[in-house]
C-alpha cells in the first residue's frame, strides 16, 4: 500500500463550498444506488429463466448497460464541483439505500417487480438530489438529474409493462 499525503481536490468552481459538499453527498447516494441496481440487474440478467428468458435477458442487459453508462457522469459531476466521490465496494455499501438480493432463486416476475421498485427508489433519490442541487444553485447537476430521472422512470415503465399478464 502506498502512503501518499492527502492532497486537496481544489477543483475550481464558483459554487459555494458547503453547498457543493451537500450536492456531492447526494451524488454519492445516487452513485452507490446506481452500482447496486446495476449489479442486481446483471445478477437477474444472468439468472433469469422461463418462457420469456430471451426477452427478459435482453431487457435486463440493456438496462444494466444504461445504468452503468451513467455512473461515470455522476462521479465526474461530484469531482467537477471540487468534491470526492466513492472509492471502493465498501464505500458503495456504506452509501447505498437499495437493498441487495442474494437469494439463490428469484422468479422472473419477482425480478421485474424488484427492479421496478428499485428504479422508482432511484427516482425518489434523484428528486431529493435535484432539490439539493437547486438549493445550491448548481444548474449543471440539476439538469443532469433531470435526464437520469427520466431514464430511471423509463426503466421502471418497461419493467412494469414486461411484467403485465398476457
JODA-V336825 format. One record per residue. N is the residue number from 0. SS is DSSP state (A for helix, B for strand, O for the rest). PHI is phi in degrees with one decimal (none if undefined). OMEGA is omega in whole degrees, 0 to 359 (NA if undefined). Layout:
[[N & SS & PHI & OMEGA] [N & SS & PHI & OMEGA]]
This chain:
[[0 & O & none & 180] [1 & O & -88.5 & 176] [2 & O & -94.4 & 178] [3 & O & -112.2 & 176] [4 & O & -69.1 & 178] [5 & O & -65.1 & 178] [6 & O & -108.4 & 178] [7 & O & -65.9 & 179] [8 & O & -66.5 & 174] [9 & O & 47.6 & 174] [10 & O & -71.5 & 182] [11 & O & -66.9 & 176] [12 & O & -154.7 & 177] [13 & O & -93.8 & 180] [14 & O & -78.9 & 178] [15 & O & -61.7 & 185] [16 & A & -59.3 & 180] [17 & A & -68.1 & 178] [18 & A & -68.8 & 180] [19 & A & -69.3 & 176] [20 & A & -65.5 & 178] [21 & A & -66.6 & 176] [22 & A & -62.1 & 180] [23 & A & -61.7 & 177] [24 & A & -63.0 & 178] [25 & A & -65.0 & 179] [26 & A & -66.6 & 177] [27 & A & -61.6 & 179] [28 & A & -64.5 & 179] [29 & A & -61.3 & 180] [30 & A & -65.9 & 178] [31 & A & -61.4 & 178] [32 & A & -65.7 & 178] [33 & A & -62.0 & 178] [34 & A & -66.0 & 179] [35 & A & -63.8 & 180] [36 & A & -72.1 & 176] [37 & A & -58.5 & 183] [38 & A & -65.4 & 178] [39 & A & -65.2 & 179] [40 & A & -63.8 & 177] [41 & A & -65.8 & 177] [42 & A & -57.2 & 180] [43 & A & -67.3 & 175] [44 & A & -57.9 & 181] [45 & A & -71.2 & 189] [46 & A & -111.0 & 179] [47 & O & -65.7 & 180] [48 & O & -148.1 & 175] [49 & O & 108.8 & 187] [50 & O & -66.1 & 179] [51 & O & -104.5 & 184] [52 & A & -47.4 & 186] [53 & A & -62.1 & 180] [54 & A & -61.5 & 181] [55 & A & -67.9 & 180] [56 & A & -57.2 & 180] [57 & A & -69.5 & 178] [58 & A & -59.5 & 182] [59 & A & -67.4 & 177] [60 & A & -65.9 & 178] [61 & A & -62.3 & 181] [62 & A & -67.2 & 178] [63 & A & -61.2 & 180] [64 & A & -62.1 & 179] [65 & A & -64.1 & 180] [66 & A & -64.9 & 181] [67 & A & -61.7 & 181] [68 & A & -62.4 & 182] [69 & A & -81.6 & 187] [70 & A & -59.8 & 181] [71 & A & -65.3 & 179] [72 & A & -63.5 & 179] [73 & A & -64.8 & 181] [74 & A & -64.2 & 180] [75 & A & -66.1 & 178] [76 & A & -64.5 & 177] [77 & A & -61.8 & 180] [78 & A & -66.8 & 179] [79 & A & -62.6 & 180] [80 & O & -93.9 & 176] [81 & O & 84.8 & 182] [82 & O & -116.1 & 177] [83 & O & -93.6 & 178] [84 & O & -128.3 & 182] [85 & O & -61.8 & 185] [86 & O & -124.7 & 186] [87 & O & -164.8 & 175] [88 & A & -61.0 & 178] [89 & A & -61.5 & 178] [90 & A & -65.8 & 176] [91 & A & -59.2 & 182] [92 & A & -60.0 & 180] [93 & A & -70.9 & 185] [94 & A & -104.9 & 184] [95 & O & -69.9 & 175] [96 & O & -114.8 & 175] [97 & O & -87.5 & 180] [98 & O & -79.8 & 174] [99 & O & -71.6 & 174] [100 & O & -128.9 & 181] [101 & O & -105.2 & 183] [102 & O & -63.7 & 177] [103 & O & -66.4 & 180] [104 & O & -142.7 & 176] [105 & O & -133.3 & 180] [106 & O & -67.2 & 178] [107 & A & -55.6 & 180] [108 & A & -63.9 & 178] [109 & A & -68.6 & 176] [110 & A & -59.6 & 182] [111 & A & -62.9 & 180] [112 & A & -65.2 & 181] [113 & A & -66.5 & 179] [114 & A & -66.7 & 176] [115 & A & -60.8 & 179] [116 & A & -61.7 & 179] [117 & A & -64.0 & 179] [118 & A & -66.2 & 176] [119 & A & -68.5 & 174] [120 & A & -62.5 & 177] [121 & A & -63.4 & 177] [122 & A & -57.8 & 178] [123 & A & -60.3 & 179] [124 & A & -65.2 & 176] [125 & A & -62.8 & 181] [126 & A & -64.1 & 177] [127 & A & -64.1 & 180] [128 & A & -64.9 & 178] [129 & A & -62.8 & 177] [130 & A & -59.9 & 179] [131 & A & -64.3 & 180] [132 & A & -64.0 & 179] [133 & A & -64.3 & 178] [134 & A & -62.8 & 180] [135 & O & -84.5 & 185] [136 & O & 59.1 & 179] [137 & O & -94.8 & 184] [138 & A & -60.9 & 183] [139 & A & -63.6 & 178] [140 & A & -63.0 & 180] [141 & A & -58.2 & 180] [142 & A & -65.5 & 178] [143 & A & -62.3 & 181] [144 & A & -61.2 & 177] [145 & A & -57.2 & 180] [146 & A & -65.9 & 181] [147 & A & -63.0 & 178] [148 & A & -63.0 & 180] [149 & A & -59.8 & 180] [150 & A & -65.0 & 179] [151 & A & -67.3 & 176] [152 & A & -63.4 & 179] [153 & A & -64.5 & 178] [154 & A & -61.3 & 179] [155 & A & -61.0 & 179] [156 & A & -62.8 & 179] [157 & A & -60.9 & 179] [158 & A & -65.0 & 178] [159 & A & -64.0 & 182] [160 & A & -64.3 & 180] [161 & A & -68.2 & 184] [162 & A & -94.5 & 180] [163 & O & -69.8 & 179] [164 & O & -64.0 & 181] [165 & O & -64.6 & NA]]
